[in-house]
Amino acid sequence: MIEINFTYKAAKQIKKLDKEIQKQIKKWKEEMQSLESPSQRGKALKGNLKGLWRYRINDYRLICLNDNEKLTILCLEIGHRKDIYKQ
């Protein structure tokens, strides 16, 4: 089972989102926990964000650090796709 954690910053960002998006993030978390590896879904990022992964939830993106050996995902940031990569 995959362990999923959120940084303080990511948790604050989630609280600011619409309730419907919050429900979708919760559903994503439940689905991810049933997978065998964090890299089964999502996409490895390139460039400045190399080493991180992104997961898509509608128009929102979760930027995460995956550890396939320990089966953990640490969500660093969450935001709309038009803004998330600018930081």
FIVO-154089 format. One line per 3 residues: number of its first residue (from 1); their letters; for each residue x, y, z of N, C-alpha, C, O. Coordinates in Angstrom, 1 decimal. Each point is the difference from the previous one (the first is absolute). Layout:
BEGIN
NUM) a) X Y Z X Y Z X Y Z X Y Z; ...;
//
This chain:
BEGIN
1) mie) 0.8 -1.2 0.0 -0.8 1.2 0.0 0.9 1.2 0.0 1.0 0.1 0.7; -1.4 0.9 -1.5 0.8 1.2 -0.1 -0.4 1.0 1.0 -1.2 0.2 0.3; 2.2 0.4 0.4 -0.3 1.0 1.0 0.1 1.4 -0.7 1.0 0.3 -0.7;
4) inf) -2.0 0.5 0.9 -0.1 1.4 -0.6 0.0 1.0 1.1 -0.9 0.0 0.9; 1.8 1.0 -1.0 0.1 1.1 1.0 0.0 1.3 -0.7 0.4 0.1 -1.2; -0.8 0.9 1.9 -0.1 1.4 -0.6 0.9 0.9 0.9 -0.1 -0.1 1.2;
7) tyk) 0.8 1.0 -1.9 0.8 1.0 0.8 -1.0 1.0 0.5 -1.2 0.0 -0.3; 1.6 0.8 1.3 -0.9 1.0 0.6 -0.5 0.9 -1.1 -1.2 0.4 0.0; 2.1 0.0 -0.9 -0.4 0.9 -1.1 -1.1 -0.6 -0.9 -1.0 0.6 -0.3;
10) aak) 1.2 -1.9 0.0 -1.0 -0.7 -0.9 -1.3 -0.1 0.8 -1.1 0.1 -0.6; 1.1 -0.4 1.9 -1.2 -0.1 0.7 -0.8 1.3 0.1 -1.2 0.0 -0.1; 1.9 1.1 0.2 -0.6 1.3 0.0 -0.6 0.3 -1.4 -1.1 0.6 -0.1;
13) qik) 1.8 -1.0 -1.0 -0.5 0.2 -1.3 -1.3 -0.8 -0.2 -0.9 0.5 -0.7; 0.8 -1.7 1.2 -1.2 -0.8 -0.2 -1.2 0.7 0.7 -1.1 0.0 -0.5; 1.4 0.5 1.7 -1.1 0.7 0.7 -0.6 1.2 -0.7 -1.2 0.3 0.2;
16) kld) 2.0 0.3 -1.1 -0.5 1.1 -0.7 -0.8 -0.3 -1.3 -0.6 0.8 -0.6; 0.7 -2.1 0.2 -0.7 -0.5 -1.2 -1.5 -0.2 0.2 -0.4 -0.1 1.2; -0.3 0.1 -2.3 -1.4 -0.3 0.0 -0.3 -1.4 0.7 0.9 -0.9 -0.2;
19) kei) -2.0 0.7 0.8 -0.3 -1.2 0.7 0.0 -1.2 -1.0 0.4 -1.1 0.4; -0.9 1.3 -1.6 0.0 -1.1 -1.0 1.4 -0.5 -0.3 0.2 -1.2 -0.1; 0.7 2.2 -0.1 1.4 -0.4 -0.2 0.6 -0.7 1.2 0.7 -1.0 -0.2;
22) qkq) -1.0 1.4 1.4 0.4 -0.7 1.2 -0.5 -1.4 0.0 0.8 -0.9 0.4; -2.0 0.6 -0.8 -0.5 -1.3 0.0 0.7 -0.9 -1.1 0.3 -1.1 0.3; 0.1 1.8 -1.4 0.7 -0.8 -1.0 1.4 -0.3 0.4 0.5 -1.1 -0.3;
25) ikk) 0.1 2.0 1.1 1.4 -0.3 0.5 -0.1 -1.2 1.0 0.9 -0.8 0.0; -1.9 0.8 0.8 -0.2 -1.1 1.0 -0.2 -1.3 -0.8 0.5 -1.0 0.4; -1.3 1.0 -1.4 -0.2 -1.2 -0.8 1.3 -0.4 -0.7 0.3 -1.2 0.0;
28) wke) 0.5 2.1 -0.5 1.3 -0.3 -0.6 0.9 -0.7 1.0 0.6 -1.0 -0.3; -0.6 1.6 1.6 0.8 -0.6 1.0 -0.4 -1.4 0.3 0.9 -0.9 0.1; -2.2 0.6 0.0 -0.5 -1.4 0.2 0.4 -0.9 -1.1 0.4 -1.1 0.2;
31) emq) -0.5 1.6 -1.5 0.4 -0.9 -1.1 1.5 -0.2 0.0 0.4 -1.2 -0.3; 0.4 2.2 0.6 1.4 -0.2 -0.1 0.5 -1.0 1.1 0.9 -0.7 -0.3; -1.6 0.7 1.4 0.5 -0.9 1.1 -0.2 -1.4 -0.3 0.6 -0.9 0.6;
34) sle) -1.5 0.6 -1.6 -0.2 -1.4 -0.4 1.0 -0.5 -1.1 0.0 -1.2 -0.3; 0.8 2.1 -0.2 1.0 -0.4 -1.0 1.2 -0.7 0.6 0.3 0.2 1.1; 0.5 -0.8 -2.0 1.2 -0.7 0.5 1.2 1.0 -0.1 0.9 -0.2 0.8;
37) sps) -0.9 1.2 -1.6 1.1 0.9 -0.2 -0.5 1.4 -0.3 -1.0 0.1 -0.7; 1.6 0.9 1.3 -0.4 1.4 -0.2 0.1 0.4 -1.5 -0.7 0.9 -0.5; 1.6 -1.5 -0.2 0.3 0.4 -1.4 -1.0 -0.7 -1.0 0.1 0.2 -1.2;
40) qrg) -1.1 -1.0 1.7 -1.0 -0.6 -0.9 -0.9 1.1 -0.6 -0.5 -0.2 -1.2; 0.3 1.3 1.9 -0.7 1.1 -0.5 0.9 1.2 0.0 1.0 0.0 0.7; -1.5 1.1 -1.3 0.8 1.2 0.1 1.1 0.1 -1.1 0.0 -0.9 -0.8;
43) kal) 0.8 1.9 0.8 1.0 0.2 -1.0 1.2 0.7 0.6 -0.1 0.9 0.8; 1.2 -1.5 -1.2 1.3 0.6 0.5 0.2 1.4 -0.7 -0.2 0.1 -1.2; 0.6 0.9 2.0 0.2 1.3 -0.5 1.4 0.2 -0.5 0.9 -0.8 0.3;
46) kgn) -0.7 1.8 -1.2 1.3 0.3 -0.6 0.5 1.4 0.4 -0.8 0.7 0.6; 1.9 -0.4 -1.1 0.5 1.4 0.2 0.3 0.3 1.5 0.6 -0.8 0.7; -1.1 2.0 -0.3 0.3 0.5 1.4 -0.6 -1.0 1.0 0.4 0.0 1.2;
49) lkg) -1.5 -0.7 -1.6 -0.7 -0.8 1.0 0.4 -1.5 -0.2 -0.7 -0.9 0.5; 1.8 0.6 -1.1 0.5 -1.3 -0.2 0.1 -0.7 1.4 0.5 0.6 0.9; -0.9 -1.9 -0.8 0.0 -0.7 1.2 -1.4 0.0 0.7 -0.2 -0.8 0.9;
52) lwr) -0.6 1.7 -1.3 -1.4 0.1 0.6 -1.0 -0.7 -1.0 0.3 -0.2 -1.2; -1.4 -0.1 1.7 -1.1 -0.6 -0.8 -1.2 0.9 0.1 -0.2 0.8 1.0; -0.7 -0.8 -2.0 -1.2 0.7 0.0 -1.2 -1.0 -0.2 0.1 -0.9 -0.7;
55) yri) -1.1 1.2 1.5 -1.3 -0.8 -0.1 -1.1 1.0 -0.4 0.0 1.1 0.5; -0.8 -1.5 -1.4 -1.1 0.8 -0.5 -1.3 -0.3 0.6 -0.5 -1.1 0.1; -0.2 2.2 0.4 -1.4 -0.1 0.5 -0.7 1.2 -0.7 0.0 1.1 0.4;
58) ndy) -0.7 -1.5 -1.5 -0.7 1.0 -0.8 1.0 1.1 -0.5 1.0 -0.3 -0.6; -1.3 1.6 0.9 0.9 1.0 -0.4 1.1 0.3 1.1 0.7 1.0 -0.1; -0.6 -1.8 1.1 0.9 0.2 1.1 1.1 -1.0 -0.1 -0.1 -1.1 -0.5;
61) rli) 1.3 1.5 1.0 1.2 -0.9 0.0 0.5 -0.1 1.4 0.1 1.0 0.8; 0.3 -2.2 -0.4 0.7 -0.2 1.2 1.5 -0.3 -0.3 0.3 -0.9 -0.8; 0.6 1.7 1.3 1.4 -0.2 -0.2 0.5 -0.8 1.2 -0.1 0.5 1.1;
64) cln) 0.7 -1.6 -1.4 0.4 -0.9 1.1 1.4 -0.6 -0.2 0.6 0.0 -1.0; -0.1 -0.5 2.2 1.3 -0.7 0.0 -0.3 -1.4 0.3 -0.6 -0.3 1.1; 0.9 -0.6 -2.0 -0.3 -1.4 0.2 1.2 -0.8 0.5 1.2 0.3 -0.4;
67) dne) -1.4 -1.3 1.2 1.0 -0.9 0.4 -0.5 -1.4 -0.2 -0.8 -0.6 0.7; 1.2 0.0 -1.9 -0.5 -1.3 -0.4 0.4 -1.1 1.0 -0.7 -1.0 0.1; 1.9 1.1 0.5 0.5 -1.0 0.9 -0.9 -0.1 1.3 -0.3 -1.1 0.5;
70) klt) 0.0 2.3 0.1 -0.7 0.1 1.2 -1.5 0.0 -0.3 -0.8 0.0 1.0; 0.4 0.1 -2.2 -1.4 0.1 -0.4 -0.7 1.3 0.6 -1.0 -0.2 0.7; 1.7 1.3 -0.8 -0.6 1.2 0.6 -0.1 1.1 -1.1 0.8 0.1 -1.0;
73) ilc) -1.8 0.8 1.2 -0.1 1.2 -0.9 -0.1 1.2 1.0 -0.8 0.0 0.9; 1.6 1.0 -1.1 -0.1 1.2 0.8 -0.4 1.1 -1.0 0.7 0.4 -0.9; -2.0 0.1 1.1 -0.5 1.1 -0.8 0.5 1.3 0.5 -0.2 0.4 1.1;
76) lei) 1.0 0.3 -2.0 0.6 1.3 0.3 -0.9 1.2 -0.2 -0.1 0.9 0.8; -0.6 -1.0 -2.0 -0.8 1.2 -0.3 -1.2 -0.5 -0.8 0.0 -1.1 -0.7; -1.1 1.9 0.7 -1.2 -0.3 -0.7 -0.5 1.3 -0.6 -0.1 1.0 0.7;
79) ghr) -0.2 -1.0 -2.0 -0.5 1.2 -0.6 -0.6 -0.2 -1.3 0.1 -1.1 -0.6; -0.7 2.2 0.0 -0.6 -0.1 -1.3 1.1 -0.1 -1.0 1.2 0.5 0.2; -1.4 -1.2 -1.3 1.0 -0.4 -1.0 0.6 1.3 -0.6 1.2 -0.1 -0.4;
82) kdi) -1.9 1.2 0.3 0.6 1.2 -0.6 1.0 0.7 0.9 0.8 0.8 -0.4; -0.9 -1.1 1.7 0.9 0.7 1.0 1.1 -0.9 0.6 1.0 0.5 0.4; -1.3 -1.8 -0.3 0.9 -0.8 0.9 1.4 -0.1 -0.5 0.9 -0.1 0.8;
85) ykq) -0.6 0.1 -2.1 1.3 -0.1 -0.5 0.8 1.3 0.0 1.2 -0.1 -0.3; -1.8 1.2 0.6 0.7 1.3 -0.1 0.8 0.2 1.3 0.9 0.9 0.0; -1.1 -1.6 1.0 0.7 0.2 1.3 1.4 -0.5 0.0 0.7 0.1 1.0;
//
